[in-house]
Amino acid sequence: MSEVVISKRDVLAYERLRIISELAPIRERVKAFEKKYGMTLKEFERKLTDSEESFEAWDDYIEWKAYVRKLEELEKRLKEIEHAERVRIA
C-alpha cells in the first residue's frame, strides 16, 4: 500500500479552483439578469417595489438575489483562502 502525501498548499489550491469554477456560472447568471433588465439588482429592487406586480419579475428577483448572495459568499470564501496564514485540515 503506497502513501499519498498532500500538502496544505495543495488543499488550498484545490479549494481555490473549486470555488473559481463555481463562481463563473453564477457570475454569468447575474450578468444575464443585469442585461435582461438593464440595471443592477439594487436598482431592480427599487423599481420592483414601485411598479405593478409582475410574477415573472418577482420570480427573477428571487432567483437573481439568490445568485448575488451565493456570489458574495463564494467571493468571501475565496478571499479567506487566498489570505490564509494558518490552515488546519479536519
N, CA, C and O atoms as a printed pandas DataFrame, in Angstrom:
     atom_number atom_name residue_name chain_id  residue_number  x_coord  y_coord  z_coord
0              1         N          MET        A               1    0.852   -1.176    0.000
1              2        CA          MET        A               1    0.000    0.000    0.000
2              3         C          MET        A               1    0.897    1.237    0.000
3              4         O          MET        A               1    1.767    1.382    0.858
4              5         N          SER        A               2    0.677    2.129   -0.969
5              6        CA          SER        A               2    1.530    3.312   -1.057
6              7         C          SER        A               2    0.928    4.472   -0.268
7              8         O          SER        A               2   -0.273    4.528   -0.007
8              9         N          GLU        A               3    1.795    5.370    0.088
9             10        CA          GLU        A               3    1.385    6.531    0.867
10            11         C          GLU        A               3    1.194    7.726   -0.060
11            12         O          GLU        A               3    1.994    7.955   -0.967
12            13         N          VAL        A               4    0.144    8.472    0.175
13            14        CA          VAL        A               4   -0.120    9.682   -0.595
14            15         C          VAL        A               4    0.075   10.870    0.332
15            16         O          VAL        A               4   -0.496   10.929    1.421
16            17         N          VAL        A               5    0.878   11.800   -0.112
17            18        CA          VAL        A               5    1.145   12.988    0.686
18            19         C          VAL        A               5    0.524   14.180   -0.032
19            20         O          VAL        A               5    0.823   14.454   -1.194
20            21         N          ILE        A               6   -0.334   14.868    0.678
21            22        CA          ILE        A               6   -0.976   16.057    0.135
22            23         C          ILE        A               6   -0.653   17.212    1.070
23            24         O          ILE        A               6   -0.900   17.150    2.274
24            25         N          SER        A               7   -0.105   18.249    0.494
25            26        CA          SER        A               7    0.281   19.388    1.325
26            27         C          SER        A               7   -0.911   20.307    1.562
27            28         O          SER        A               7   -1.908   20.256    0.841
28            29         N          LYS        A               8   -0.791   21.134    2.568
29            30        CA          LYS        A               8   -1.824   22.129    2.828
30            31         C          LYS        A               8   -1.946   23.070    1.641
31            32         O          LYS        A               8   -3.038   23.534    1.310
32            33         N          ARG        A               9   -0.828   23.343    1.013
33            34        CA          ARG        A               9   -0.816   24.199   -0.175
34            35         C          ARG        A               9   -1.662   23.582   -1.297
35            36         O          ARG        A               9   -2.406   24.281   -1.984
36            37         N          ASP        A              10   -1.534   22.265   -1.468
37            38        CA          ASP        A              10   -2.326   21.559   -2.480
38            39         C          ASP        A              10   -3.822   21.638   -2.162
39            40         O          ASP        A              10   -4.647   21.831   -3.054
40            41         N          VAL        A              11   -4.150   21.488   -0.900
41            42        CA          VAL        A              11   -5.549   21.555   -0.482
42            43         C          VAL        A              11   -6.108   22.954   -0.744
43            44         O          VAL        A              11   -7.224   23.097   -1.243
44            45         N          LEU        A              12   -5.334   23.977   -0.408
45            46        CA          LEU        A              12   -5.771   25.358   -0.657
46            47         C          LEU        A              12   -5.931   25.622   -2.151
47            48         O          LEU        A              12   -6.892   26.269   -2.566
48            49         N          ALA        A              13   -5.009   25.131   -2.949
49            50        CA          ALA        A              13   -5.087   25.330   -4.402
50            51         C          ALA        A              13   -6.327   24.636   -4.952
51            52         O          ALA        A              13   -7.034   25.195   -5.790
52            53         N          TYR        A              14   -6.590   23.423   -4.484
53            54        CA          TYR        A              14   -7.780   22.698   -4.933
54            55         C          TYR        A              14   -9.053   23.455   -4.553
55            56         O          TYR        A              14   -9.953   23.622   -5.376
56            57         N          GLU        A              15   -9.119   23.902   -3.326
57            58        CA          GLU        A              15  -10.315   24.614   -2.848
58            59         C          GLU        A              15  -10.501   25.920   -3.621
59            60         O          GLU        A              15  -11.624   26.290   -3.963
60            61         N          ARG        A              16   -9.412   26.602   -3.889
61            62        CA          ARG        A              16   -9.465   27.849   -4.659
62            63         C          ARG        A              16  -10.025   27.587   -6.064
63            64         O          ARG        A              16  -10.897   28.315   -6.539
64            65         N          LEU        A              17   -9.517   26.550   -6.714
65            66        CA          LEU        A              17  -10.002   26.211   -8.063
66            67         C          LEU        A              17  -11.464   25.766   -8.051
67            68         O          LEU        A              17  -12.219   26.067   -8.975
68            69         N          ARG        A              18  -11.851   25.058   -7.010
69            70        CA          ARG        A              18  -13.243   24.615   -6.898
70            71         C          ARG        A              18  -14.171   25.827   -6.801
71            72         O          ARG        A              18  -15.213   25.874   -7.455
72            73         N          ILE        A              19  -13.789   26.791   -5.989
73            74        CA          ILE        A              19  -14.605   27.996   -5.821
74            75         C          ILE        A              19  -14.649   28.799   -7.113
75            76         O          ILE        A              19  -15.709   29.281   -7.513
76            77         N          ILE        A              20  -13.510   28.944   -7.761
77            78        CA          ILE        A              20  -13.469   29.686   -9.026
78            79         C          ILE        A              20  -14.385   29.030  -10.052
79            80         O          ILE        A              20  -15.063   29.724  -10.810
80            81         N          SER        A              21  -14.410   27.702  -10.081
81            82        CA          SER        A              21  -15.275   27.010  -11.042
82            83         C          SER        A              21  -16.756   27.216  -10.716
83            84         O          SER        A              21  -17.594   27.192  -11.618
84            85         N          GLU        A              22  -17.082   27.417   -9.454
85            86        CA          GLU        A              22  -18.463   27.724   -9.061
86            87         C          GLU        A              22  -18.824   29.167   -9.383
87            88         O          GLU        A              22  -19.964   29.469   -9.736
88            89         N          LEU        A              23  -17.842   30.056   -9.257
89            90        CA          LEU        A              23  -18.093   31.478   -9.482
90            91         C          LEU        A              23  -18.478   31.797  -10.923
91            92         O          LEU        A              23  -19.371   32.611  -11.158
92            93         N          ALA        A              24  -17.828   31.179  -11.870
93            94        CA          ALA        A              24  -18.026   31.518  -13.282
94            95         C          ALA        A              24  -19.491   31.432  -13.727
95            96         O          ALA        A              24  -20.006   32.413  -14.264
96            97         N          PRO        A              25  -20.178   30.314  -13.531
97            98        CA          PRO        A              25  -21.577   30.255  -13.994
98            99         C          PRO        A              25  -22.510   31.180  -13.199
99           100         O          PRO        A              25  -23.500   31.672  -13.740
100          101         N          ILE        A              26  -22.200   31.413  -11.939
101          102        CA          ILE        A              26  -23.035   32.306  -11.128
102          103         C          ILE        A              26  -22.880   33.740  -11.615
103          104         O          ILE        A              26  -23.865   34.471  -11.721
104          105         N          ARG        A              27  -21.641   34.147  -11.913
105          106        CA          ARG        A              27  -21.416   35.488  -12.470
106          107         C          ARG        A              27  -22.172   35.660  -13.784
107          108         O          ARG        A              27  -22.738   36.720  -14.048
108          109         N          GLU        A              28  -22.177   34.626  -14.596
109          110        CA          GLU        A              28  -22.884   34.686  -15.876
110          111         C          GLU        A              28  -24.389   34.863  -15.678
111          112         O          GLU        A              28  -25.032   35.612  -16.414
112          113         N          ARG        A              29  -24.942   34.179  -14.691
113          114        CA          ARG        A              29  -26.384   34.314  -14.407
114          115         C          ARG        A              29  -26.702   35.727  -13.928
115          116         O          ARG        A              29  -27.708   36.307  -14.336
116          117         N          VAL        A              30  -25.850   36.287  -13.064
117          118        CA          VAL        A              30  -26.057   37.657  -12.582
118          119         C          VAL        A              30  -25.978   38.627  -13.759
119          120         O          VAL        A              30  -26.814   39.522  -13.883
120          121         N          LYS        A              31  -24.976   38.453  -14.623
121          122        CA          LYS        A              31  -24.837   39.312  -15.805
122          123         C          LYS        A              31  -26.049   39.196  -16.721
123          124         O          LYS        A              31  -26.482   40.192  -17.300
124          125         N          ALA        A              32  -26.599   37.994  -16.858
125          126        CA          ALA        A              32  -27.773   37.784  -17.709
126          127         C          ALA        A              32  -28.971   38.576  -17.181
127          128         O          ALA        A              32  -29.707   39.180  -17.961
128          129         N          PHE        A              33  -29.167   38.574  -15.869
129          130        CA          PHE        A              33  -30.258   39.363  -15.280
130          131         C          PHE        A              33  -30.001   40.856  -15.458
131          132         O          PHE        A              33  -30.920   41.612  -15.773
132          133         N          GLU        A              34  -28.758   41.279  -15.258
133          134        CA          GLU        A              34  -28.427   42.694  -15.442
134          135         C          GLU        A              34  -28.674   43.131  -16.884
135          136         O          GLU        A              34  -29.140   44.243  -17.135
136          137         N          LYS        A              35  -28.362   42.258  -17.815
137          138        CA          LYS        A              35  -28.593   42.561  -19.233
138          139         C          LYS        A              35  -30.089   42.569  -19.548
139          140         O          LYS        A              35  -30.577   43.454  -20.251
140          141         N          LYS        A              36  -30.807   41.587  -19.028
141          142        CA          LYS        A              36  -32.250   41.488  -19.284
142          143         C          LYS        A              36  -32.983   42.743  -18.824
143          144         O          LYS        A              36  -33.854   43.253  -19.529
144          145         N          TYR        A              37  -32.630   43.235  -17.647
145          146        CA          TYR        A              37  -33.334   44.376  -17.067
146          147         C          TYR        A              37  -32.577   45.705  -17.215
147          148         O          TYR        A              37  -33.119   46.766  -16.908
148          149         N          GLY        A              38  -31.341   45.644  -17.681
149          150        CA          GLY        A              38  -30.568   46.861  -17.897
150          151         C          GLY        A              38  -30.225   47.612  -16.627
151          152         O          GLY        A              38  -30.123   48.839  -16.630
152          153         N          MET        A              39  -30.047   46.872  -15.536
153          154        CA          MET        A              39  -29.741   47.508  -14.251
154          155         C          MET        A              39  -29.172   46.487  -13.280
155          156         O          MET        A              39  -29.176   45.284  -13.541
156          157         N          THR        A              40  -28.681   46.994  -12.151
157          158        CA          THR        A              40  -28.166   46.123  -11.098
158          159         C          THR        A              40  -29.340   45.595  -10.261
159          160         O          THR        A              40  -30.475   46.048  -10.402
160          161         N          LEU        A              41  -29.043   44.651   -9.408
161          162        CA          LEU        A              41  -30.076   44.099   -8.522
162          163         C          LEU        A              41  -30.648   45.185   -7.617
163          164         O          LEU        A              41  -31.862   45.247   -7.421
164          165         N          LYS        A              42  -29.792   46.039   -7.064
165          166        CA          LYS        A              42  -30.266   47.111   -6.173
166          167         C          LYS        A              42  -31.240   48.031   -6.901
167          168         O          LYS        A              42  -32.283   48.392   -6.357
168          169         N          GLU        A              43  -30.901   48.407   -8.124
169          170        CA          GLU        A              43  -31.792   49.263   -8.915
170          171         C          GLU        A              43  -33.107   48.541   -9.212
171          172         O          GLU        A              43  -34.183   49.138   -9.171
172          173         N          PHE        A              44  -32.996   47.245   -9.512
173          174        CA          PHE        A              44  -34.182   46.444   -9.814
174          175         C          PHE        A              44  -35.091   46.341   -8.592
175          176         O          PHE        A              44  -36.313   46.394   -8.724
176          177         N          GLU        A              45  -34.508   46.196   -7.415
177          178        CA          GLU        A              45  -35.300   46.124   -6.177
178          179         C          GLU        A              45  -36.156   47.379   -6.013
179          180         O          GLU        A              45  -37.344   47.298   -5.701
180          181         N          ARG        A              46  -35.532   48.543   -6.228
181          182        CA          ARG        A              46  -36.274   49.808   -6.101
182          183         C          ARG        A              46  -37.399   49.887   -7.133
183          184         O          ARG        A              46  -38.519   50.286   -6.812
184          185         N          LYS        A              47  -37.095   49.508   -8.360
185          186        CA          LYS        A              47  -38.086   49.555   -9.434
186          187         C          LYS        A              47  -39.240   48.585   -9.149
187          188         O          LYS        A              47  -40.407   48.900   -9.380
188          189         N          LEU        A              48  -38.891   47.420   -8.651
189          190        CA          LEU        A              48  -39.892   46.375   -8.405
190          191         C          LEU        A              48  -40.915   46.812   -7.362
191          192         O          LEU        A              48  -42.105   46.534   -7.509
192          193         N          THR        A              49  -40.472   47.483   -6.326
193          194        CA          THR        A              49  -41.388   47.910   -5.273
194          195         C          THR        A              49  -42.263   49.089   -5.713
195          196         O          THR        A              49  -43.331   49.325   -5.147
196          197         N          ASP        A              50  -41.801   49.823   -6.724
197          198        CA          ASP        A              50  -42.557   50.989   -7.207
198          199         C          ASP        A              50  -43.482   50.679   -8.391
199          200         O          ASP        A              50  -44.275   51.530   -8.794
200          201         N          SER        A              51  -43.387   49.487   -8.939
201          202        CA          SER        A              51  -44.159   49.179  -10.151
202          203         C          SER        A              51  -45.281   48.191   -9.876
203          204         O          SER        A              51  -45.416   47.658   -8.775
204          205         N          GLU        A              52  -46.091   47.960  -10.921
205          206        CA          GLU        A              52  -47.175   46.988  -10.838
206          207         C          GLU        A              52  -46.602   45.602  -10.596
207          208         O          GLU        A              52  -45.491   45.298  -11.030
208          209         N          GLU        A              53  -47.349   44.774   -9.912
209          210        CA          GLU        A              53  -46.885   43.427   -9.605
210          211         C          GLU        A              53  -46.760   42.591  -10.871
211          212         O          GLU        A              53  -47.681   42.518  -11.685
212          213         N          SER        A              54  -45.610   41.967  -11.014
213          214        CA          SER        A              54  -45.340   41.071  -12.137
214          215         C          SER        A              54  -44.747   39.795  -11.568
215          216         O          SER        A              54  -43.688   39.810  -10.939
216          217         N          PHE        A              55  -45.448   38.689  -11.799
217          218        CA          PHE        A              55  -44.957   37.424  -11.249
218          219         C          PHE        A              55  -43.605   37.051  -11.840
219          220         O          PHE        A              55  -42.745   36.532  -11.128
220          221         N          GLU        A              56  -43.401   37.308  -13.137
221          222        CA          GLU        A              56  -42.115   36.998  -13.769
222          223         C          GLU        A              56  -41.002   37.832  -13.134
223          224         O          GLU        A              56  -39.921   37.317  -12.845
224          225         N          ALA        A              57  -41.268   39.107  -12.922
225          226        CA          ALA        A              57  -40.266   39.985  -12.330
226          227         C          ALA        A              57  -39.929   39.534  -10.908
227          228         O          ALA        A              57  -38.760   39.517  -10.524
228          229         N          TRP        A              58  -40.944   39.170  -10.129
229          230        CA          TRP        A              58  -40.686   38.712   -8.760
230          231         C          TRP        A              58  -39.938   37.387   -8.751
231          232         O          TRP        A              58  -39.050   37.184   -7.922
232          233         N          ASP        A              59  -40.285   36.484   -9.662
233          234        CA          ASP        A              59  -39.547   35.219   -9.765
234          235         C          ASP        A              59  -38.087   35.482  -10.113
235          236         O          ASP        A              59  -37.183   34.894   -9.519
236          237         N          ASP        A              60  -37.864   36.375  -11.086
237          238        CA          ASP        A              60  -36.497   36.728  -11.463
238          239         C          ASP        A              60  -35.763   37.368  -10.291
239          240         O          ASP        A              60  -34.589   37.086  -10.052
240          241         N          TYR        A              61  -36.462   38.224   -9.568
241          242        CA          TYR        A              61  -35.858   38.896   -8.417
242          243         C          TYR        A              61  -35.370   37.888   -7.382
243          244         O          TYR        A              61  -34.247   37.993   -6.889
244          245         N          ILE        A              62  -36.201   36.928   -7.057
245          246        CA          ILE        A              62  -35.849   35.916   -6.055
246          247         C          ILE        A              62  -34.628   35.117   -6.521
247          248         O          ILE        A              62  -33.697   34.886   -5.749
248          249         N          GLU        A              63  -34.643   34.704   -7.774
249          250        CA          GLU        A              63  -33.520   33.937   -8.314
250          251         C          GLU        A              63  -32.252   34.795   -8.379
251          252         O          GLU        A              63  -31.174   34.360   -7.976
252          253         N          TRP        A              64  -32.398   36.005   -8.886
253          254        CA          TRP        A              64  -31.271   36.935   -9.030
254          255         C          TRP        A              64  -30.642   37.213   -7.670
255          256         O          TRP        A              64  -29.420   37.176   -7.530
256          257         N          LYS        A              65  -31.462   37.488   -6.679
257          258        CA          LYS        A              65  -30.967   37.773   -5.334
258          259         C          LYS        A              65  -30.208   36.576   -4.757
259          260         O          LYS        A              65  -29.183   36.743   -4.097
260          261         N          ALA        A              66  -30.715   35.380   -5.008
261          262        CA          ALA        A              66  -30.031   34.173   -4.530
262          263         C          ALA        A              66  -28.659   34.030   -5.187
263          264         O          ALA        A              66  -27.684   33.673   -4.527
264          265         N          TYR        A              67  -28.589   34.309   -6.479
265          266        CA          TYR        A              67  -27.302   34.244   -7.169
266          267         C          TYR        A              67  -26.328   35.286   -6.625
267          268         O          TYR        A              67  -25.148   34.991   -6.437
268          269         N          VAL        A              68  -26.804   36.481   -6.376
269          270        CA          VAL        A              68  -25.935   37.534   -5.836
270          271         C          VAL        A              68  -25.430   37.148   -4.448
271          272         O          VAL        A              68  -24.256   37.354   -4.141
272          273         N          ARG        A              69  -26.285   36.600   -3.622
273          274        CA          ARG        A              69  -25.863   36.171   -2.278
274          275         C          ARG        A              69  -24.809   35.068   -2.363
275          276         O          ARG        A              69  -23.807   35.100   -1.648
276          277         N          LYS        A              70  -25.043   34.093   -3.240
277          278        CA          LYS        A              70  -24.084   32.998   -3.403
278          279         C          LYS        A              70  -22.761   33.529   -3.939
279          280         O          LYS        A              70  -21.696   33.088   -3.508
280          281         N          LEU        A              71  -22.819   34.466   -4.868
281          282        CA          LEU        A              71  -21.621   35.083   -5.420
282          283         C          LEU        A              71  -20.820   35.779   -4.325
283          284         O          LEU        A              71  -19.602   35.615   -4.245
284          285         N          GLU        A              72  -21.490   36.544   -3.492
285          286        CA          GLU        A              72  -20.821   37.237   -2.383
286          287         C          GLU        A              72  -20.199   36.238   -1.407
287          288         O          GLU        A              72  -19.079   36.433   -0.934
288          289         N          GLU        A              73  -20.929   35.182   -1.116
289          290        CA          GLU        A              73  -20.439   34.151   -0.194
290          291         C          GLU        A              73  -19.170   33.484   -0.753
291          292         O          GLU        A              73  -18.191   33.301   -0.030
292          293         N          LEU        A              74  -19.197   33.126   -2.034
293          294        CA          LEU        A              74  -18.047   32.467   -2.646
294          295         C          LEU        A              74  -16.854   33.412   -2.754
295          296         O          LEU        A              74  -15.716   32.996   -2.537
296          297         N          GLU        A              75  -17.100   34.671   -3.086
297          298        CA          GLU        A              75  -16.011   35.646   -3.162
298          299         C          GLU        A              75  -15.362   35.851   -1.798
299          300         O          GLU        A              75  -14.142   35.990   -1.704
300          301         N          LYS        A              76  -16.164   35.871   -0.752
301          302        CA          LYS        A              76  -15.635   35.995    0.616
302          303         C          LYS        A              76  -14.772   34.775    0.953
303          304         O          LYS        A              76  -13.677   34.908    1.499
304          305         N          ARG        A              77  -15.279   33.600    0.622
305          306        CA          ARG        A              77  -14.542   32.358    0.889
306          307         C          ARG        A              77  -13.217   32.334    0.124
307          308         O          ARG        A              77  -12.191   31.912    0.655
308          309         N          LEU        A              78  -13.254   32.791   -1.126
309          310        CA          LEU        A              78  -12.043   32.832   -1.947
310          311         C          LEU        A              78  -10.999   33.758   -1.327
311          312         O          LEU        A              78   -9.814   33.425   -1.297
312          313         N          LYS        A              79  -11.432   34.916   -0.833
313          314        CA          LYS        A              79  -10.501   35.840   -0.172
314          315         C          LYS        A              79   -9.899   35.209    1.080
315          316         O          LYS        A              79   -8.710   35.365    1.356
316          317         N          GLU        A              80  -10.729   34.500    1.826
317          318        CA          GLU        A              80  -10.234   33.831    3.036
318          319         C          GLU        A              80   -9.143   32.828    2.684
319          320         O          GLU        A              80   -8.126   32.740    3.372
320          321         N          ILE        A              81   -9.356   32.084    1.625
321          322        CA          ILE        A              81   -8.381   31.074    1.209
322          323         C          ILE        A              81   -7.100   31.738    0.713
323          324         O          ILE        A              81   -5.998   31.305    1.048
324          325         N          GLU        A              82   -7.252   32.793   -0.088
325          326        CA          GLU        A              82   -6.082   33.464   -0.643
326          327         C          GLU        A              82   -5.253   34.166    0.420
327          328         O          GLU        A              82   -4.056   34.380    0.228
328          329         N          HIS        A              83   -5.867   34.525    1.533
329          330        CA          HIS        A              83   -5.148   35.225    2.594
330          331         C          HIS        A              83   -4.917   34.360    3.834
331          332         O          HIS        A              83   -4.542   34.860    4.895
332          333         N          ALA        A              84   -5.143   33.082    3.684
333          334        CA          ALA        A              84   -4.987   32.167    4.831
334          335         C          ALA        A              84   -3.524   32.075    5.238
335          336         O          ALA        A              84   -2.638   31.835    4.419
336          337         N          GLU        A              85   -3.308   32.271    6.514
337          338        CA          GLU        A              85   -1.949   32.139    7.052
338          339         C          GLU        A              85   -1.805   30.824    7.779
339          340         O          GLU        A              85   -0.741   30.206    7.774
340          341         N          ARG        A              86   -2.870   30.409    8.394
341          342        CA          ARG        A              86   -2.859   29.136    9.101
342          343         C          ARG        A              86   -3.941   28.244    8.535
343          344         O          ARG        A              86   -5.064   28.693    8.304
344          345         N          VAL        A              87   -3.616   26.999    8.312
345          346        CA          VAL        A              87   -4.573   26.048    7.756
346          347         C          VAL        A              87   -4.583   24.809    8.641
347          348         O          VAL        A              87   -3.543   24.249    8.987
348          349         N          ARG        A              88   -5.778   24.410    8.984
349          350        CA          ARG        A              88   -5.937   23.180    9.761
350          351         C          ARG        A              88   -6.833   22.267    8.946
351          352         O          ARG        A              88   -7.926   22.668    8.547
352          353         N          ILE        A              89   -6.395   21.073    8.699
353          354        CA          ILE        A              89   -7.187   20.114    7.930
354          355         C          ILE        A              89   -7.907   19.211    8.900
355          356         O          ILE        A              89   -7.298   18.555    9.746
356          357         N          ALA        A              90   -9.226   19.192    8.758
357          358        CA          ALA        A              90  -10.046   18.406    9.685
358          359         C          ALA        A              90  -10.348   17.049    9.106
359          360         O          ALA        A              90  -11.028   16.244    9.741
